[in-house]
Amino acid sequence: MDNSGQSRSGSGGAGPEGGPEDRRQKRPRETGGGILMGRPFGVPVYVAPSWFLVAALITWVFGGQLDRVLPELGRARYLVSLFFAVAFYASVLVHELAHTVAALRFKLPVRRIQLQFFGGVSEIEKETETPGREFVLAFVGPLLSLVLAGLFYLGMFLVEPGTVPGVLIAGLMISNLLVAAFNLLPGLPLDGGRMLRAVVWKLSGSPMTGTVAAAWIGRALAVAVLVGLPLLTRGGFADGAPDLGGLDSLTDALLAAILAAIIWTGAGNSLRMARLRERLPGLTARALTRRAIPVEAATPLSEALRRAGEAGARALVVVDGQGTPTALVREAAVVAVPEHRRPWVAVSTLAQDLKDGMRVSAELSGEELLDVLRATPASEYLVVEETGEVYGVLATSDVERAFVAAMARTPS
């Protein structure tokens, strides 16, 4: 599935993410995604707490089937069922790794993979540049699920039917087939929705047109799941389907509501973030930059603020004897100094030395600006003209406020 704030691809899950506040920590150090299981291809894989709830549900449902097929197992059937739940999510991880490998092949950074409620999510930090790459990136996940289903189908010929290995392999074959089929549905945030987006993008020449079409079809799919899934499980289709362990109509309706909510929310988020990206070019370094004045390192804070007030400036740049900028006075540090102490505090004690990456071009805008700021987390940046002349200071807080304002103006 895909939930594009930054882009997400996966076999389940929903929710936007991304924004200038993410600059405050470098990506590899992020936590909060659940239990870290490993770093294949250098990408952290987390298991969210919600996975344990789903694993328990799968164990109970599959255990009910085993009780009818292999009653001699007794309570050991739940141990076998737990193994099935883990193996199923291992298959989901393969699905996600397919997205990840494709993204890395296209030089798109992947923040993390998260296994969670109803599947997994690969959080890809940038959008693809062409519809062809978008299509490939979305298609590889369901393709790997289909490959796994085929391998498990072949494996069924190597074991005896009606045995524990036979039931496990058959269950994994069916589950991977269902994962592939579900994700190929042509609506965002599913992989099929991203494939549809790529096709419409190619035909129309506009990624936004593709997103709108795929998002609204995704919302239609959500309604279809909400209404149709309970009808299918109670109708003739269910008569020919395997017994799911006595799930009643209330459980079917709850499952349909959860799936529909995930699809509807993901489609809305994809549409909202696409519209936000249209507004991002309006976030320009030049427009957001504060006027700044140069001050020497030993200048008292009170004197520096007086000069800034007279000049109508809102930022201070520490310079050396030749007038070359060496540091930026941190706004948060200035606010923290009581007014009666300001005559005795030199600006150098409140400044952050200029590092590589803290000089940004006044011509940067949109996602390019956010990418540059994200690469070097800081509270202030020195904004320079193409000639190298200092234009002013860009505060992270100003960028965040502009980003939030753009989000508030973006309809879902």
Backbone torsions as a table, in degrees:
resi	resn	phi	psi	omega
1	MET	NA	161.1	179.3
2	ASP	-128.7	133.4	172.6
3	ASN	-130.9	96.0	-166.2
4	SER	-90.5	109.0	163.3
5	GLY	-117.4	-72.9	141.0
6	GLN	-85.2	161.3	-174.6
7	SER	-74.7	143.3	173.3
8	ARG	-126.5	136.4	173.7
9	SER	-127.6	141.3	179.7
10	GLY	178.6	-175.5	-177.9
11	SER	-102.5	9.5	178.1
12	GLY	173.7	170.9	176.2
13	GLY	96.6	164.4	179.5
14	ALA	-158.4	160.3	174.5
15	GLY	132.8	138.0	-179.5
16	PRO	-81.8	161.8	168.5
17	GLU	-162.7	163.2	-175.7
18	GLY	121.5	158.1	179.9
19	GLY	144.7	162.4	-175.1
20	PRO	-65.0	-22.9	179.9
21	GLU	-65.4	-18.1	179.8
22	ASP	-68.5	-12.2	-179.2
23	ARG	-70.2	-17.5	-169.9
24	ARG	-69.0	-20.2	175.4
25	GLN	-130.9	146.5	175.1
26	LYS	-74.0	144.9	-171.5
27	ARG	-55.3	-44.9	-176.3
28	PRO	-60.9	-19.3	-177.4
29	ARG	-93.6	1.1	-175.5
30	GLU	-67.7	144.4	175.6
31	THR	-128.6	-174.9	178.1
32	GLY	94.6	-0.1	179.9
33	GLY	-87.8	-1.9	-177.1
34	GLY	119.2	-148.1	-179.1
35	ILE	-89.6	123.1	179.1
36	LEU	-73.3	122.2	-176.7
37	MET	-102.5	-19.7	-178.2
38	GLY	161.6	-179.2	-178.5
39	ARG	-136.2	66.7	176.0
40	PRO	-65.1	134.7	-178.1
41	PHE	58.4	22.0	179.3
42	GLY	80.6	5.3	-178.2
43	VAL	-103.6	123.5	-179.2
44	PRO	-66.8	138.2	177.1
45	VAL	-113.0	122.0	-179.4
46	TYR	-113.8	147.7	170.7
47	VAL	-108.9	116.1	-178.6
48	ALA	-74.0	152.5	178.5
49	PRO	-55.9	-31.5	-179.6
50	SER	-63.3	-22.3	179.5
51	TRP	-60.6	-37.0	-176.4
52	PHE	-66.3	-33.3	176.1
53	LEU	-65.1	-45.6	-179.9
54	VAL	-67.2	-39.1	178.7
55	ALA	-61.1	-39.1	177.7
56	ALA	-65.4	-39.9	179.1
57	LEU	-65.3	-44.7	178.1
58	ILE	-61.9	-41.2	179.3
59	THR	-60.4	-42.2	-179.6
60	TRP	-68.5	-45.5	-178.1
61	VAL	-66.1	-49.3	-178.4
62	PHE	-67.3	-32.2	176.0
63	GLY	-62.7	-35.8	176.8
64	GLY	-63.6	-38.8	177.5
65	GLN	-67.0	-42.5	-179.6
66	LEU	-63.4	-32.3	179.7
67	ASP	-62.6	-30.8	179.1
68	ARG	-86.7	-34.2	-177.5
69	VAL	-84.0	-40.8	-178.0
70	LEU	-130.4	71.1	-176.1
71	PRO	-63.4	-21.6	-178.3
72	GLU	-69.1	-12.1	179.9
73	LEU	-69.7	-29.2	-177.3
74	GLY	64.0	-139.9	-178.3
75	ARG	-71.6	-15.3	177.4
76	ALA	-62.9	-15.7	179.9
77	ARG	-61.0	-29.7	-179.0
78	TYR	-73.2	-28.8	174.6
79	LEU	-68.1	-41.8	176.7
80	VAL	-64.0	-40.2	-180.0
81	SER	-65.2	-38.3	177.1
82	LEU	-63.8	-39.5	176.6
83	PHE	-61.1	-40.5	178.4
84	PHE	-62.3	-42.9	-179.7
85	ALA	-60.5	-43.9	179.6
86	VAL	-66.1	-42.7	179.8
87	ALA	-64.3	-37.7	178.3
88	PHE	-62.6	-44.8	-179.8
89	TYR	-72.4	-23.1	170.7
90	ALA	-65.0	-37.0	176.0
91	SER	-66.0	-39.4	176.6
92	VAL	-62.5	-39.1	178.5
93	LEU	-62.6	-39.5	176.4
94	VAL	-60.7	-42.2	176.3
95	HIS	-56.5	-46.8	-178.6
96	GLU	-68.5	-37.7	179.0
97	LEU	-64.6	-29.5	175.9
98	ALA	-62.9	-45.7	175.7
99	HIS	-60.4	-42.8	-176.1
100	THR	-64.8	-46.1	-179.5
101	VAL	-62.7	-41.2	178.3
102	ALA	-63.7	-42.2	179.3
103	ALA	-62.5	-44.9	179.1
104	LEU	-64.8	-35.3	177.4
105	ARG	-62.8	-34.7	178.3
106	PHE	-88.8	10.3	178.9
107	LYS	61.4	38.1	174.4
108	LEU	-104.4	120.0	-178.5
109	PRO	-65.8	139.5	178.3
110	VAL	-111.3	121.5	-175.9
111	ARG	-70.7	-49.4	-179.1
112	ARG	-171.3	166.9	168.5
113	ILE	-114.6	134.5	179.5
114	GLN	-128.2	124.5	172.3
115	LEU	-91.6	125.5	-171.2
116	GLN	-146.7	-163.7	-179.7
117	PHE	-57.0	124.6	178.0
118	PHE	60.9	38.3	170.1
119	GLY	127.7	-144.3	-175.6
120	GLY	-144.4	167.9	-179.2
121	VAL	-140.2	131.2	170.4
122	SER	-102.6	117.0	-175.6
123	GLU	-93.1	101.8	-177.1
124	ILE	-98.3	128.9	-165.9
125	GLU	-82.9	-13.2	-179.8
126	LYS	-132.9	158.5	174.7
127	GLU	-82.3	150.6	174.3
128	THR	-68.7	155.3	-174.7
129	GLU	-91.4	-18.4	-177.5
130	THR	-133.8	153.5	177.7
131	PRO	-64.9	-30.4	178.6
132	GLY	-63.1	-44.7	178.1
133	ARG	-67.8	-36.0	176.9
134	GLU	-60.0	-43.9	-179.0
135	PHE	-63.8	-47.2	-179.0
136	VAL	-63.1	-45.1	-178.4
137	LEU	-59.6	-37.2	179.7
138	ALA	-78.0	-36.4	-171.9
139	PHE	-76.0	-27.8	-173.2
140	VAL	-64.4	-29.9	179.2
141	GLY	-64.8	-58.9	175.7
142	PRO	-58.4	-33.7	178.6
143	LEU	-60.9	-45.1	179.2
144	LEU	-66.4	-35.2	176.2
145	SER	-64.3	-39.2	176.5
146	LEU	-66.1	-39.1	177.1
147	VAL	-62.1	-44.4	177.6
148	LEU	-62.1	-41.7	177.7
149	ALA	-59.9	-41.0	177.7
150	GLY	-64.5	-41.1	179.3
151	LEU	-65.4	-41.6	178.0
152	PHE	-67.4	-33.2	176.2
153	TYR	-62.7	-44.6	176.7
154	LEU	-64.2	-35.2	179.3
155	GLY	-64.9	-24.7	178.9
156	MET	-63.7	-24.9	179.0
157	PHE	-78.7	-11.6	-177.3
158	LEU	-97.1	-5.6	-179.0
159	VAL	-127.5	162.0	178.6
160	GLU	-80.3	132.4	174.7
161	PRO	-65.5	151.5	179.6
162	GLY	81.7	7.5	176.0
163	THR	-108.6	169.1	179.1
164	VAL	-58.3	-49.6	177.5
165	PRO	-60.1	-38.9	-179.2
166	GLY	-63.6	-43.7	179.6
167	VAL	-67.6	-41.5	179.8
168	LEU	-62.7	-46.9	-177.7
169	ILE	-65.6	-40.6	177.5
170	ALA	-63.1	-41.5	179.3
171	GLY	-64.1	-40.3	179.7
172	LEU	-70.4	-34.1	176.1
173	MET	-62.9	-47.6	-178.8
174	ILE	-66.3	-42.6	-176.8
175	SER	-65.5	-39.8	177.8
176	ASN	-68.9	-34.1	176.2
177	LEU	-65.0	-41.0	178.4
178	LEU	-67.2	-39.9	177.6
179	VAL	-60.2	-45.7	179.4
180	ALA	-62.9	-47.3	-177.7
181	ALA	-63.2	-43.8	-179.3
182	PHE	-62.8	-44.1	-176.9
183	ASN	-73.3	-17.7	177.8
184	LEU	-84.6	-4.4	175.3
185	LEU	-59.2	134.3	-168.3
186	PRO	-82.9	61.3	176.6
187	GLY	-152.9	141.0	175.0
188	LEU	-66.5	144.5	13.0
189	PRO	-95.3	16.2	-177.5
190	LEU	-74.3	161.6	179.4
191	ASP	-60.0	-37.9	176.7
192	GLY	-61.6	-31.4	175.8
193	GLY	-67.0	-38.7	177.2
194	ARG	-68.1	-35.6	176.5
195	MET	-65.3	-42.4	176.7
196	LEU	-63.3	-41.9	177.8
197	ARG	-57.0	-43.2	-179.7
198	ALA	-63.4	-40.8	-179.8
199	VAL	-65.1	-47.3	179.7
200	VAL	-65.1	-39.0	176.6
201	TRP	-58.2	-45.9	-179.3
202	LYS	-62.9	-43.1	-176.6
203	LEU	-73.1	-37.5	-175.6
204	SER	-93.9	-21.3	-175.6
205	GLY	80.6	5.1	-176.9
206	SER	-126.7	117.4	176.3
207	PRO	-63.3	-30.8	179.4
208	MET	-66.3	-40.0	177.3
209	THR	-61.1	-41.4	177.4
210	GLY	-62.8	-41.0	-179.8
211	THR	-65.6	-44.2	-179.9
212	VAL	-60.5	-46.4	-179.1
213	ALA	-62.2	-48.3	-177.2
214	ALA	-68.9	-33.1	-179.4
215	ALA	-69.9	-42.8	-179.9
216	TRP	-70.1	-33.8	173.4
217	ILE	-66.7	-35.9	175.9
218	GLY	-61.6	-40.6	177.7
219	ARG	-65.8	-37.3	176.3
220	ALA	-64.6	-38.6	176.9
221	LEU	-63.0	-37.8	179.3
222	ALA	-60.7	-43.9	178.1
223	VAL	-64.9	-40.9	179.7
224	ALA	-63.0	-39.7	178.4
225	VAL	-66.5	-43.5	-178.6
226	LEU	-60.2	-40.9	-177.4
227	VAL	-89.0	-41.6	-170.2
228	GLY	-80.6	-34.7	-175.7
229	LEU	-61.9	-47.2	177.5
230	PRO	-62.0	-34.9	178.9
231	LEU	-67.1	-39.6	179.8
232	LEU	-65.8	-41.5	-177.4
233	THR	-72.1	-20.4	178.7
234	ARG	-101.1	-9.5	-176.0
235	GLY	-96.3	-157.9	-175.8
236	GLY	-66.2	-28.8	179.8
237	PHE	-60.5	-40.5	-176.8
238	ALA	-67.6	-26.2	-178.8
239	ASP	-65.2	-30.1	180.0
240	GLY	-96.9	-0.7	-177.8
241	ALA	-94.5	158.0	178.1
242	PRO	-64.8	147.4	178.8
243	ASP	-67.4	129.5	-176.9
244	LEU	-96.9	32.7	171.6
245	GLY	84.0	24.9	174.9
246	GLY	82.2	23.7	177.4
247	LEU	-65.4	126.4	-178.0
248	ASP	-87.3	177.6	-175.6
249	SER	-64.2	-30.6	178.1
250	LEU	-65.2	-42.4	177.8
251	THR	-64.7	-40.4	178.0
252	ASP	-60.7	-43.6	180.0
253	ALA	-65.1	-39.2	178.8
254	LEU	-65.2	-43.7	178.1
255	LEU	-61.1	-44.4	179.2
256	ALA	-62.2	-40.7	-179.7
257	ALA	-64.5	-40.6	-179.8
258	ILE	-65.9	-46.9	179.6
259	LEU	-62.6	-42.8	179.9
260	ALA	-63.3	-40.7	178.8
261	ALA	-63.9	-40.9	178.9
262	ILE	-62.1	-46.6	-178.5
263	ILE	-67.1	-45.6	-178.3
264	TRP	-62.1	-46.6	-179.1
265	THR	-64.7	-43.3	179.7
266	GLY	-63.3	-40.5	178.2
267	ALA	-63.6	-44.4	179.0
268	GLY	-63.1	-40.8	179.2
269	ASN	-65.4	-40.9	178.4
270	SER	-60.6	-43.2	-179.8
271	LEU	-66.7	-43.0	-178.2
272	ARG	-64.9	-43.2	-178.5
273	MET	-70.6	-32.4	176.1
274	ALA	-64.9	-41.7	177.9
275	ARG	-67.5	-34.0	176.5
276	LEU	-63.9	-42.0	179.7
277	ARG	-61.9	-28.2	175.4
278	GLU	-66.7	-29.5	-179.0
279	ARG	-86.2	-18.6	-174.6
280	LEU	-58.3	-35.9	177.7
281	PRO	-55.7	-21.8	176.7
282	GLY	-71.8	-15.1	176.0
283	LEU	-85.2	92.3	-177.7
284	THR	-108.7	144.0	178.8
285	ALA	-60.0	-39.8	-177.2
286	ARG	-63.1	-42.7	-177.0
287	ALA	-72.2	-28.8	-175.9
288	LEU	-93.0	-7.6	-174.3
289	THR	-73.5	138.9	175.5
290	ARG	-88.7	142.1	174.0
291	ARG	-66.1	139.7	-176.8
292	ALA	-131.2	155.6	174.4
293	ILE	-120.9	149.3	177.1
294	PRO	-83.0	140.8	175.8
295	VAL	-139.2	148.8	177.1
296	GLU	-80.1	158.9	-171.1
297	ALA	-59.3	-35.9	-175.3
298	ALA	-85.1	-0.1	-177.9
299	THR	-64.1	129.4	176.3
300	PRO	-61.8	146.5	-177.6
301	LEU	-60.1	-40.9	-179.1
302	SER	-61.4	-40.6	179.1
303	GLU	-67.8	-41.0	179.0
304	ALA	-62.4	-41.5	179.3
305	LEU	-68.5	-34.2	177.5
306	ARG	-63.5	-46.5	179.7
307	ARG	-62.3	-41.0	-180.0
308	ALA	-63.3	-40.6	178.9
309	GLY	-62.7	-41.7	179.5
310	GLU	-65.0	-34.1	-177.4
311	ALA	-88.3	-5.2	-176.9
312	GLY	70.7	27.2	-178.8
313	ALA	-98.0	155.1	-179.8
314	ARG	-122.2	12.9	-179.4
315	ALA	-149.3	156.5	-178.7
316	LEU	-123.9	132.2	177.6
317	VAL	-116.1	122.4	178.7
318	VAL	-81.2	129.4	-179.1
319	VAL	-123.1	159.2	176.7
320	ASP	-89.5	-170.4	-176.6
321	GLY	-62.7	-23.9	179.5
322	GLN	-93.6	3.4	179.6
323	GLY	83.7	11.0	179.8
324	THR	-83.8	128.8	179.6
325	PRO	-62.0	134.3	179.5
326	THR	-123.3	-22.2	-176.5
327	ALA	-159.9	163.7	177.3
328	LEU	-120.5	131.3	178.2
329	VAL	-74.3	125.5	-176.9
330	ARG	-78.2	126.5	-178.6
331	GLU	-59.5	-41.7	-179.1
332	ALA	-62.2	-37.3	179.3
333	ALA	-68.4	-37.2	178.4
334	VAL	-63.9	-45.7	-179.0
335	VAL	-61.3	-32.3	-176.2
336	ALA	-75.3	-13.7	-178.5
337	VAL	-88.5	121.1	178.0
338	PRO	-60.1	147.9	-174.1
339	GLU	-60.1	-35.5	-176.6
340	HIS	-72.1	-15.5	179.6
341	ARG	-96.1	-11.0	-172.4
342	ARG	-62.6	-31.7	177.0
343	PRO	-66.5	-18.1	-174.8
344	TRP	-106.1	4.0	-178.6
345	VAL	-111.5	121.7	178.0
346	ALA	-77.4	145.0	-177.4
347	VAL	-63.0	-26.0	-178.3
348	SER	-62.9	-28.1	-179.1
349	THR	-76.1	-11.0	-178.3
350	LEU	-112.0	9.8	-172.0
351	ALA	-105.0	154.3	173.1
352	GLN	-109.2	126.9	-179.7
353	ASP	-60.2	141.9	176.8
354	LEU	-69.5	126.3	178.9
355	LYS	-113.8	170.0	174.6
356	ASP	-59.4	131.2	179.9
357	GLY	98.4	-12.8	179.8
358	MET	-91.4	0.6	170.7
359	ARG	-103.1	120.3	-178.2
360	VAL	-123.5	150.6	-179.2
361	SER	-75.8	142.2	177.2
362	ALA	-67.8	-14.8	-177.3
363	GLU	-87.8	-6.2	-178.6
364	LEU	-69.0	148.1	177.9
365	SER	-155.4	163.9	172.3
366	GLY	58.2	-141.9	-176.5
367	GLU	-64.0	-30.6	177.9
368	GLU	-63.3	-40.7	177.3
369	LEU	-64.1	-46.9	-179.6
370	LEU	-62.1	-38.6	179.4
371	ASP	-63.6	-41.6	-179.8
372	VAL	-65.7	-43.0	179.9
373	LEU	-67.6	-38.1	-179.9
374	ARG	-63.6	-32.4	-176.7
375	ALA	-67.2	-29.3	179.5
376	THR	-132.4	89.6	-177.8
377	PRO	-61.4	130.7	178.1
378	ALA	-162.4	165.0	178.3
379	SER	-88.6	-26.6	177.6
380	GLU	-138.6	153.0	178.4
381	TYR	-133.9	146.3	175.7
382	LEU	-86.3	123.4	-179.4
383	VAL	-99.3	128.0	-175.2
384	VAL	-126.1	152.4	173.8
385	GLU	-76.9	170.3	178.2
386	GLU	-63.0	-25.5	178.4
387	THR	-77.7	-9.2	-176.8
388	GLY	96.4	-7.2	179.5
389	GLU	-69.4	139.6	-179.8
390	VAL	-70.3	127.7	177.5
391	TYR	-97.7	-36.0	-179.9
392	GLY	164.2	-158.4	-177.7
393	VAL	-124.8	133.3	177.6
394	LEU	-103.8	120.2	-179.6
395	ALA	-95.2	136.0	178.0
396	THR	-57.0	-38.6	-178.6
397	SER	-61.1	-35.2	178.4
398	ASP	-68.6	-39.8	178.3
399	VAL	-64.2	-42.5	-179.7
400	GLU	-63.1	-42.7	179.0
401	ARG	-63.4	-40.5	178.7
402	ALA	-66.0	-38.1	178.9
403	PHE	-65.1	-46.1	179.5
404	VAL	-63.1	-39.5	179.0
405	ALA	-64.4	-39.4	177.4
406	ALA	-63.9	-39.0	177.7
407	MET	-64.2	-40.7	-178.2
408	ALA	-65.1	-27.6	-179.6
409	ARG	-88.8	-2.3	-176.1
410	THR	-94.1	116.1	178.6
411	PRO	-71.5	152.5	178.3
412	SER	-91.2	NA	NA
